[in-house]
Amino acid sequence: MLSARELPCDDLADAAQAVYDCWSQDDSDDDDRGEGGICDLIAEAMVKVLHRHGLDAEAMVAQHGDVHVFVLCRLRDGVHSIDVAPDLYEKGSGSTWRKVPGVQFDEEDIIIELVDKDLDAFEEMTAE
């Protein structure tokens, strides 16, 4: 199991970049291409990267103001949230978001925060 310092932040940034690069907005009702944001798609792509590294990770929904999706991951040193600040790549509110043009993600854009030192807390936090 990796620690927070050992996370593959370059791979996580690449995953976020791939999602962002495929995001072409139009005026359709399709949330992924129309006016909806992509935080859920970025979180899902990062979860796949973490799973490839043998880590327990899950996309989670936060509702502090606008709905936002981030990653919760069990690491050697505790349960951490892993995220990219949405205002880096999209602007808006509610269900109307616009792509910020020309964004290039790098490993410094990956936000890692300790949520709980108890590794068993992951199950409680991810239980539906």
MODELLER restraints for C-alpha pairs under 7 A, 6 or more apart:
rsr = mdl.restraints
at = mdl.atoms
rsr.add(forms.Gaussian(group=physical.xy_distance, feature=features.Distance(at['CA:1:A'], at['CA:55:A']), mean=6.73, stdev=0.5))
rsr.add(forms.Gaussian(group=physical.xy_distance, feature=features.Distance(at['CA:1:A'], at['CA:75:A']), mean=6.20, stdev=0.5))
rsr.add(forms.Gaussian(group=physical.xy_distance, feature=features.Distance(at['CA:1:A'], at['CA:76:A']), mean=5.55, stdev=0.5))
rsr.add(forms.Gaussian(group=physical.xy_distance, feature=features.Distance(at['CA:2:A'], at['CA:75:A']), mean=5.65, stdev=0.5))
rsr.add(forms.Gaussian(group=physical.xy_distance, feature=features.Distance(at['CA:2:A'], at['CA:76:A']), mean=5.60, stdev=0.5))
rsr.add(forms.Gaussian(group=physical.xy_distance, feature=features.Distance(at['CA:3:A'], at['CA:75:A']), mean=5.27, stdev=0.5))
rsr.add(forms.Gaussian(group=physical.xy_distance, feature=features.Distance(at['CA:3:A'], at['CA:76:A']), mean=4.84, stdev=0.5))
rsr.add(forms.Gaussian(group=physical.xy_distance, feature=features.Distance(at['CA:3:A'], at['CA:77:A']), mean=5.61, stdev=0.5))
rsr.add(forms.Gaussian(group=physical.xy_distance, feature=features.Distance(at['CA:4:A'], at['CA:75:A']), mean=6.47, stdev=0.5))
rsr.add(forms.Gaussian(group=physical.xy_distance, feature=features.Distance(at['CA:4:A'], at['CA:77:A']), mean=6.96, stdev=0.5))
rsr.add(forms.Gaussian(group=physical.xy_distance, feature=features.Distance(at['CA:9:A'], at['CA:107:A']), mean=4.88, stdev=0.5))
rsr.add(forms.Gaussian(group=physical.xy_distance, feature=features.Distance(at['CA:9:A'], at['CA:110:A']), mean=6.39, stdev=0.5))
rsr.add(forms.Gaussian(group=physical.xy_distance, feature=features.Distance(at['CA:10:A'], at['CA:106:A']), mean=6.50, stdev=0.5))
rsr.add(forms.Gaussian(group=physical.xy_distance, feature=features.Distance(at['CA:10:A'], at['CA:107:A']), mean=4.93, stdev=0.5))
rsr.add(forms.Gaussian(group=physical.xy_distance, feature=features.Distance(at['CA:11:A'], at['CA:49:A']), mean=6.92, stdev=0.5))
rsr.add(forms.Gaussian(group=physical.xy_distance, feature=features.Distance(at['CA:12:A'], at['CA:46:A']), mean=5.43, stdev=0.5))
rsr.add(forms.Gaussian(group=physical.xy_distance, feature=features.Distance(at['CA:12:A'], at['CA:49:A']), mean=6.53, stdev=0.5))
rsr.add(forms.Gaussian(group=physical.xy_distance, feature=features.Distance(at['CA:13:A'], at['CA:105:A']), mean=5.48, stdev=0.5))
rsr.add(forms.Gaussian(group=physical.xy_distance, feature=features.Distance(at['CA:13:A'], at['CA:106:A']), mean=5.25, stdev=0.5))
rsr.add(forms.Gaussian(group=physical.xy_distance, feature=features.Distance(at['CA:13:A'], at['CA:107:A']), mean=5.54, stdev=0.5))
rsr.add(forms.Gaussian(group=physical.xy_distance, feature=features.Distance(at['CA:13:A'], at['CA:110:A']), mean=6.72, stdev=0.5))
rsr.add(forms.Gaussian(group=physical.xy_distance, feature=features.Distance(at['CA:15:A'], at['CA:45:A']), mean=5.66, stdev=0.5))
rsr.add(forms.Gaussian(group=physical.xy_distance, feature=features.Distance(at['CA:15:A'], at['CA:46:A']), mean=6.06, stdev=0.5))
rsr.add(forms.Gaussian(group=physical.xy_distance, feature=features.Distance(at['CA:16:A'], at['CA:42:A']), mean=5.11, stdev=0.5))
rsr.add(forms.Gaussian(group=physical.xy_distance, feature=features.Distance(at['CA:16:A'], at['CA:45:A']), mean=6.80, stdev=0.5))
rsr.add(forms.Gaussian(group=physical.xy_distance, feature=features.Distance(at['CA:17:A'], at['CA:104:A']), mean=6.80, stdev=0.5))
rsr.add(forms.Gaussian(group=physical.xy_distance, feature=features.Distance(at['CA:17:A'], at['CA:105:A']), mean=5.82, stdev=0.5))
rsr.add(forms.Gaussian(group=physical.xy_distance, feature=features.Distance(at['CA:19:A'], at['CA:41:A']), mean=6.69, stdev=0.5))
rsr.add(forms.Gaussian(group=physical.xy_distance, feature=features.Distance(at['CA:19:A'], at['CA:42:A']), mean=6.07, stdev=0.5))
rsr.add(forms.Gaussian(group=physical.xy_distance, feature=features.Distance(at['CA:23:A'], at['CA:33:A']), mean=6.28, stdev=0.5))
rsr.add(forms.Gaussian(group=physical.xy_distance, feature=features.Distance(at['CA:24:A'], at['CA:33:A']), mean=5.68, stdev=0.5))
rsr.add(forms.Gaussian(group=physical.xy_distance, feature=features.Distance(at['CA:25:A'], at['CA:33:A']), mean=4.60, stdev=0.5))
rsr.add(forms.Gaussian(group=physical.xy_distance, feature=features.Distance(at['CA:25:A'], at['CA:34:A']), mean=5.04, stdev=0.5))
rsr.add(forms.Gaussian(group=physical.xy_distance, feature=features.Distance(at['CA:25:A'], at['CA:35:A']), mean=6.87, stdev=0.5))
rsr.add(forms.Gaussian(group=physical.xy_distance, feature=features.Distance(at['CA:26:A'], at['CA:33:A']), mean=6.01, stdev=0.5))
rsr.add(forms.Gaussian(group=physical.xy_distance, feature=features.Distance(at['CA:26:A'], at['CA:34:A']), mean=4.84, stdev=0.5))
rsr.add(forms.Gaussian(group=physical.xy_distance, feature=features.Distance(at['CA:27:A'], at['CA:34:A']), mean=5.16, stdev=0.5))
rsr.add(forms.Gaussian(group=physical.xy_distance, feature=features.Distance(at['CA:27:A'], at['CA:35:A']), mean=6.95, stdev=0.5))
rsr.add(forms.Gaussian(group=physical.xy_distance, feature=features.Distance(at['CA:28:A'], at['CA:34:A']), mean=4.86, stdev=0.5))
rsr.add(forms.Gaussian(group=physical.xy_distance, feature=features.Distance(at['CA:32:A'], at['CA:38:A']), mean=6.55, stdev=0.5))
rsr.add(forms.Gaussian(group=physical.xy_distance, feature=features.Distance(at['CA:35:A'], at['CA:95:A']), mean=6.93, stdev=0.5))
rsr.add(forms.Gaussian(group=physical.xy_distance, feature=features.Distance(at['CA:35:A'], at['CA:96:A']), mean=4.92, stdev=0.5))
rsr.add(forms.Gaussian(group=physical.xy_distance, feature=features.Distance(at['CA:35:A'], at['CA:97:A']), mean=5.27, stdev=0.5))
rsr.add(forms.Gaussian(group=physical.xy_distance, feature=features.Distance(at['CA:35:A'], at['CA:98:A']), mean=6.53, stdev=0.5))
rsr.add(forms.Gaussian(group=physical.xy_distance, feature=features.Distance(at['CA:36:A'], at['CA:95:A']), mean=5.52, stdev=0.5))
rsr.add(forms.Gaussian(group=physical.xy_distance, feature=features.Distance(at['CA:36:A'], at['CA:96:A']), mean=5.51, stdev=0.5))
rsr.add(forms.Gaussian(group=physical.xy_distance, feature=features.Distance(at['CA:36:A'], at['CA:97:A']), mean=5.39, stdev=0.5))
rsr.add(forms.Gaussian(group=physical.xy_distance, feature=features.Distance(at['CA:37:A'], at['CA:90:A']), mean=6.93, stdev=0.5))
rsr.add(forms.Gaussian(group=physical.xy_distance, feature=features.Distance(at['CA:37:A'], at['CA:97:A']), mean=5.24, stdev=0.5))
rsr.add(forms.Gaussian(group=physical.xy_distance, feature=features.Distance(at['CA:39:A'], at['CA:68:A']), mean=6.45, stdev=0.5))
rsr.add(forms.Gaussian(group=physical.xy_distance, feature=features.Distance(at['CA:39:A'], at['CA:69:A']), mean=5.55, stdev=0.5))
rsr.add(forms.Gaussian(group=physical.xy_distance, feature=features.Distance(at['CA:39:A'], at['CA:86:A']), mean=6.72, stdev=0.5))
rsr.add(forms.Gaussian(group=physical.xy_distance, feature=features.Distance(at['CA:40:A'], at['CA:69:A']), mean=5.10, stdev=0.5))
rsr.add(forms.Gaussian(group=physical.xy_distance, feature=features.Distance(at['CA:43:A'], at['CA:59:A']), mean=5.73, stdev=0.5))
rsr.add(forms.Gaussian(group=physical.xy_distance, feature=features.Distance(at['CA:43:A'], at['CA:69:A']), mean=6.38, stdev=0.5))
rsr.add(forms.Gaussian(group=physical.xy_distance, feature=features.Distance(at['CA:43:A'], at['CA:70:A']), mean=5.41, stdev=0.5))
rsr.add(forms.Gaussian(group=physical.xy_distance, feature=features.Distance(at['CA:43:A'], at['CA:71:A']), mean=5.74, stdev=0.5))
rsr.add(forms.Gaussian(group=physical.xy_distance, feature=features.Distance(at['CA:44:A'], at['CA:59:A']), mean=6.11, stdev=0.5))
rsr.add(forms.Gaussian(group=physical.xy_distance, feature=features.Distance(at['CA:47:A'], at['CA:57:A']), mean=5.69, stdev=0.5))
rsr.add(forms.Gaussian(group=physical.xy_distance, feature=features.Distance(at['CA:47:A'], at['CA:58:A']), mean=6.09, stdev=0.5))
rsr.add(forms.Gaussian(group=physical.xy_distance, feature=features.Distance(at['CA:47:A'], at['CA:59:A']), mean=6.75, stdev=0.5))
rsr.add(forms.Gaussian(group=physical.xy_distance, feature=features.Distance(at['CA:47:A'], at['CA:71:A']), mean=6.77, stdev=0.5))
rsr.add(forms.Gaussian(group=physical.xy_distance, feature=features.Distance(at['CA:50:A'], at['CA:57:A']), mean=6.50, stdev=0.5))
rsr.add(forms.Gaussian(group=physical.xy_distance, feature=features.Distance(at['CA:51:A'], at['CA:57:A']), mean=6.75, stdev=0.5))
rsr.add(forms.Gaussian(group=physical.xy_distance, feature=features.Distance(at['CA:55:A'], at['CA:74:A']), mean=6.70, stdev=0.5))
rsr.add(forms.Gaussian(group=physical.xy_distance, feature=features.Distance(at['CA:56:A'], at['CA:73:A']), mean=5.68, stdev=0.5))
rsr.add(forms.Gaussian(group=physical.xy_distance, feature=features.Distance(at['CA:56:A'], at['CA:74:A']), mean=5.46, stdev=0.5))
rsr.add(forms.Gaussian(group=physical.xy_distance, feature=features.Distance(at['CA:57:A'], at['CA:71:A']), mean=6.63, stdev=0.5))
rsr.add(forms.Gaussian(group=physical.xy_distance, feature=features.Distance(at['CA:57:A'], at['CA:72:A']), mean=5.53, stdev=0.5))
rsr.add(forms.Gaussian(group=physical.xy_distance, feature=features.Distance(at['CA:57:A'], at['CA:73:A']), mean=4.20, stdev=0.5))
rsr.add(forms.Gaussian(group=physical.xy_distance, feature=features.Distance(at['CA:57:A'], at['CA:74:A']), mean=6.46, stdev=0.5))
rsr.add(forms.Gaussian(group=physical.xy_distance, feature=features.Distance(at['CA:58:A'], at['CA:71:A']), mean=5.60, stdev=0.5))
rsr.add(forms.Gaussian(group=physical.xy_distance, feature=features.Distance(at['CA:58:A'], at['CA:72:A']), mean=5.40, stdev=0.5))
rsr.add(forms.Gaussian(group=physical.xy_distance, feature=features.Distance(at['CA:58:A'], at['CA:73:A']), mean=6.58, stdev=0.5))
rsr.add(forms.Gaussian(group=physical.xy_distance, feature=features.Distance(at['CA:59:A'], at['CA:69:A']), mean=6.43, stdev=0.5))
rsr.add(forms.Gaussian(group=physical.xy_distance, feature=features.Distance(at['CA:59:A'], at['CA:70:A']), mean=5.63, stdev=0.5))
rsr.add(forms.Gaussian(group=physical.xy_distance, feature=features.Distance(at['CA:59:A'], at['CA:71:A']), mean=4.49, stdev=0.5))
rsr.add(forms.Gaussian(group=physical.xy_distance, feature=features.Distance(at['CA:59:A'], at['CA:72:A']), mean=6.32, stdev=0.5))
rsr.add(forms.Gaussian(group=physical.xy_distance, feature=features.Distance(at['CA:60:A'], at['CA:69:A']), mean=5.44, stdev=0.5))
rsr.add(forms.Gaussian(group=physical.xy_distance, feature=features.Distance(at['CA:60:A'], at['CA:70:A']), mean=5.41, stdev=0.5))
rsr.add(forms.Gaussian(group=physical.xy_distance, feature=features.Distance(at['CA:60:A'], at['CA:71:A']), mean=5.77, stdev=0.5))
rsr.add(forms.Gaussian(group=physical.xy_distance, feature=features.Distance(at['CA:60:A'], at['CA:72:A']), mean=6.58, stdev=0.5))
rsr.add(forms.Gaussian(group=physical.xy_distance, feature=features.Distance(at['CA:61:A'], at['CA:67:A']), mean=6.84, stdev=0.5))
rsr.add(forms.Gaussian(group=physical.xy_distance, feature=features.Distance(at['CA:61:A'], at['CA:68:A']), mean=5.75, stdev=0.5))
rsr.add(forms.Gaussian(group=physical.xy_distance, feature=features.Distance(at['CA:61:A'], at['CA:69:A']), mean=4.49, stdev=0.5))
rsr.add(forms.Gaussian(group=physical.xy_distance, feature=features.Distance(at['CA:61:A'], at['CA:70:A']), mean=6.55, stdev=0.5))
rsr.add(forms.Gaussian(group=physical.xy_distance, feature=features.Distance(at['CA:62:A'], at['CA:68:A']), mean=5.22, stdev=0.5))
rsr.add(forms.Gaussian(group=physical.xy_distance, feature=features.Distance(at['CA:62:A'], at['CA:69:A']), mean=6.07, stdev=0.5))
rsr.add(forms.Gaussian(group=physical.xy_distance, feature=features.Distance(at['CA:66:A'], at['CA:93:A']), mean=6.35, stdev=0.5))
rsr.add(forms.Gaussian(group=physical.xy_distance, feature=features.Distance(at['CA:66:A'], at['CA:94:A']), mean=5.72, stdev=0.5))
rsr.add(forms.Gaussian(group=physical.xy_distance, feature=features.Distance(at['CA:70:A'], at['CA:81:A']), mean=6.98, stdev=0.5))
rsr.add(forms.Gaussian(group=physical.xy_distance, feature=features.Distance(at['CA:70:A'], at['CA:82:A']), mean=6.33, stdev=0.5))
rsr.add(forms.Gaussian(group=physical.xy_distance, feature=features.Distance(at['CA:70:A'], at['CA:83:A']), mean=5.22, stdev=0.5))
rsr.add(forms.Gaussian(group=physical.xy_distance, feature=features.Distance(at['CA:71:A'], at['CA:81:A']), mean=5.55, stdev=0.5))
rsr.add(forms.Gaussian(group=physical.xy_distance, feature=features.Distance(at['CA:71:A'], at['CA:82:A']), mean=4.99, stdev=0.5))
rsr.add(forms.Gaussian(group=physical.xy_distance, feature=features.Distance(at['CA:71:A'], at['CA:83:A']), mean=6.19, stdev=0.5))
rsr.add(forms.Gaussian(group=physical.xy_distance, feature=features.Distance(at['CA:72:A'], at['CA:79:A']), mean=6.95, stdev=0.5))
rsr.add(forms.Gaussian(group=physical.xy_distance, feature=features.Distance(at['CA:72:A'], at['CA:80:A']), mean=5.76, stdev=0.5))
rsr.add(forms.Gaussian(group=physical.xy_distance, feature=features.Distance(at['CA:72:A'], at['CA:81:A']), mean=4.60, stdev=0.5))
rsr.add(forms.Gaussian(group=physical.xy_distance, feature=features.Distance(at['CA:72:A'], at['CA:82:A']), mean=6.23, stdev=0.5))
rsr.add(forms.Gaussian(group=physical.xy_distance, feature=features.Distance(at['CA:73:A'], at['CA:79:A']), mean=5.62, stdev=0.5))
rsr.add(forms.Gaussian(group=physical.xy_distance, feature=features.Distance(at['CA:73:A'], at['CA:80:A']), mean=5.32, stdev=0.5))
rsr.add(forms.Gaussian(group=physical.xy_distance, feature=features.Distance(at['CA:73:A'], at['CA:81:A']), mean=6.30, stdev=0.5))
rsr.add(forms.Gaussian(group=physical.xy_distance, feature=features.Distance(at['CA:74:A'], at['CA:80:A']), mean=6.40, stdev=0.5))
rsr.add(forms.Gaussian(group=physical.xy_distance, feature=features.Distance(at['CA:74:A'], at['CA:119:A']), mean=6.35, stdev=0.5))
rsr.add(forms.Gaussian(group=physical.xy_distance, feature=features.Distance(at['CA:74:A'], at['CA:122:A']), mean=6.26, stdev=0.5))
rsr.add(forms.Gaussian(group=physical.xy_distance, feature=features.Distance(at['CA:77:A'], at['CA:117:A']), mean=6.44, stdev=0.5))
rsr.add(forms.Gaussian(group=physical.xy_distance, feature=features.Distance(at['CA:78:A'], at['CA:114:A']), mean=6.73, stdev=0.5))
rsr.add(forms.Gaussian(group=physical.xy_distance, feature=features.Distance(at['CA:78:A'], at['CA:116:A']), mean=5.74, stdev=0.5))
rsr.add(forms.Gaussian(group=physical.xy_distance, feature=features.Distance(at['CA:78:A'], at['CA:117:A']), mean=4.13, stdev=0.5))
rsr.add(forms.Gaussian(group=physical.xy_distance, feature=features.Distance(at['CA:78:A'], at['CA:118:A']), mean=5.72, stdev=0.5))
rsr.add(forms.Gaussian(group=physical.xy_distance, feature=features.Distance(at['CA:78:A'], at['CA:119:A']), mean=5.12, stdev=0.5))
rsr.add(forms.Gaussian(group=physical.xy_distance, feature=features.Distance(at['CA:79:A'], at['CA:114:A']), mean=6.10, stdev=0.5))
rsr.add(forms.Gaussian(group=physical.xy_distance, feature=features.Distance(at['CA:79:A'], at['CA:115:A']), mean=5.54, stdev=0.5))
rsr.add(forms.Gaussian(group=physical.xy_distance, feature=features.Distance(at['CA:79:A'], at['CA:116:A']), mean=5.18, stdev=0.5))
rsr.add(forms.Gaussian(group=physical.xy_distance, feature=features.Distance(at['CA:79:A'], at['CA:117:A']), mean=6.18, stdev=0.5))
rsr.add(forms.Gaussian(group=physical.xy_distance, feature=features.Distance(at['CA:79:A'], at['CA:118:A']), mean=6.98, stdev=0.5))
rsr.add(forms.Gaussian(group=physical.xy_distance, feature=features.Distance(at['CA:79:A'], at['CA:119:A']), mean=5.88, stdev=0.5))
rsr.add(forms.Gaussian(group=physical.xy_distance, feature=features.Distance(at['CA:79:A'], at['CA:122:A']), mean=6.17, stdev=0.5))
rsr.add(forms.Gaussian(group=physical.xy_distance, feature=features.Distance(at['CA:80:A'], at['CA:112:A']), mean=6.43, stdev=0.5))
rsr.add(forms.Gaussian(group=physical.xy_distance, feature=features.Distance(at['CA:80:A'], at['CA:113:A']), mean=5.30, stdev=0.5))
rsr.add(forms.Gaussian(group=physical.xy_distance, feature=features.Distance(at['CA:80:A'], at['CA:114:A']), mean=4.39, stdev=0.5))
rsr.add(forms.Gaussian(group=physical.xy_distance, feature=features.Distance(at['CA:80:A'], at['CA:115:A']), mean=5.07, stdev=0.5))
rsr.add(forms.Gaussian(group=physical.xy_distance, feature=features.Distance(at['CA:81:A'], at['CA:112:A']), mean=5.71, stdev=0.5))
rsr.add(forms.Gaussian(group=physical.xy_distance, feature=features.Distance(at['CA:81:A'], at['CA:113:A']), mean=5.27, stdev=0.5))
rsr.add(forms.Gaussian(group=physical.xy_distance, feature=features.Distance(at['CA:81:A'], at['CA:114:A']), mean=6.50, stdev=0.5))
rsr.add(forms.Gaussian(group=physical.xy_distance, feature=features.Distance(at['CA:81:A'], at['CA:115:A']), mean=6.44, stdev=0.5))
rsr.add(forms.Gaussian(group=physical.xy_distance, feature=features.Distance(at['CA:82:A'], at['CA:110:A']), mean=6.82, stdev=0.5))
rsr.add(forms.Gaussian(group=physical.xy_distance, feature=features.Distance(at['CA:82:A'], at['CA:111:A']), mean=5.54, stdev=0.5))
rsr.add(forms.Gaussian(group=physical.xy_distance, feature=features.Distance(at['CA:82:A'], at['CA:112:A']), mean=4.67, stdev=0.5))
rsr.add(forms.Gaussian(group=physical.xy_distance, feature=features.Distance(at['CA:82:A'], at['CA:113:A']), mean=6.70, stdev=0.5))
rsr.add(forms.Gaussian(group=physical.xy_distance, feature=features.Distance(at['CA:83:A'], at['CA:110:A']), mean=5.82, stdev=0.5))
rsr.add(forms.Gaussian(group=physical.xy_distance, feature=features.Distance(at['CA:83:A'], at['CA:111:A']), mean=5.05, stdev=0.5))
rsr.add(forms.Gaussian(group=physical.xy_distance, feature=features.Distance(at['CA:83:A'], at['CA:112:A']), mean=6.68, stdev=0.5))
rsr.add(forms.Gaussian(group=physical.xy_distance, feature=features.Distance(at['CA:84:A'], at['CA:109:A']), mean=5.91, stdev=0.5))
rsr.add(forms.Gaussian(group=physical.xy_distance, feature=features.Distance(at['CA:84:A'], at['CA:110:A']), mean=5.22, stdev=0.5))
rsr.add(forms.Gaussian(group=physical.xy_distance, feature=features.Distance(at['CA:84:A'], at['CA:111:A']), mean=5.84, stdev=0.5))
rsr.add(forms.Gaussian(group=physical.xy_distance, feature=features.Distance(at['CA:89:A'], at['CA:99:A']), mean=6.03, stdev=0.5))
rsr.add(forms.Gaussian(group=physical.xy_distance, feature=features.Distance(at['CA:89:A'], at['CA:100:A']), mean=4.96, stdev=0.5))
rsr.add(forms.Gaussian(group=physical.xy_distance, feature=features.Distance(at['CA:89:A'], at['CA:103:A']), mean=6.29, stdev=0.5))
rsr.add(forms.Gaussian(group=physical.xy_distance, feature=features.Distance(at['CA:90:A'], at['CA:97:A']), mean=6.13, stdev=0.5))
rsr.add(forms.Gaussian(group=physical.xy_distance, feature=features.Distance(at['CA:90:A'], at['CA:98:A']), mean=5.37, stdev=0.5))
rsr.add(forms.Gaussian(group=physical.xy_distance, feature=features.Distance(at['CA:90:A'], at['CA:99:A']), mean=4.60, stdev=0.5))
rsr.add(forms.Gaussian(group=physical.xy_distance, feature=features.Distance(at['CA:90:A'], at['CA:100:A']), mean=5.06, stdev=0.5))
rsr.add(forms.Gaussian(group=physical.xy_distance, feature=features.Distance(at['CA:91:A'], at['CA:97:A']), mean=5.49, stdev=0.5))
rsr.add(forms.Gaussian(group=physical.xy_distance, feature=features.Distance(at['CA:91:A'], at['CA:98:A']), mean=5.28, stdev=0.5))
rsr.add(forms.Gaussian(group=physical.xy_distance, feature=features.Distance(at['CA:91:A'], at['CA:99:A']), mean=6.61, stdev=0.5))
rsr.add(forms.Gaussian(group=physical.xy_distance, feature=features.Distance(at['CA:91:A'], at['CA:100:A']), mean=6.68, stdev=0.5))
rsr.add(forms.Gaussian(group=physical.xy_distance, feature=features.Distance(at['CA:92:A'], at['CA:98:A']), mean=6.29, stdev=0.5))
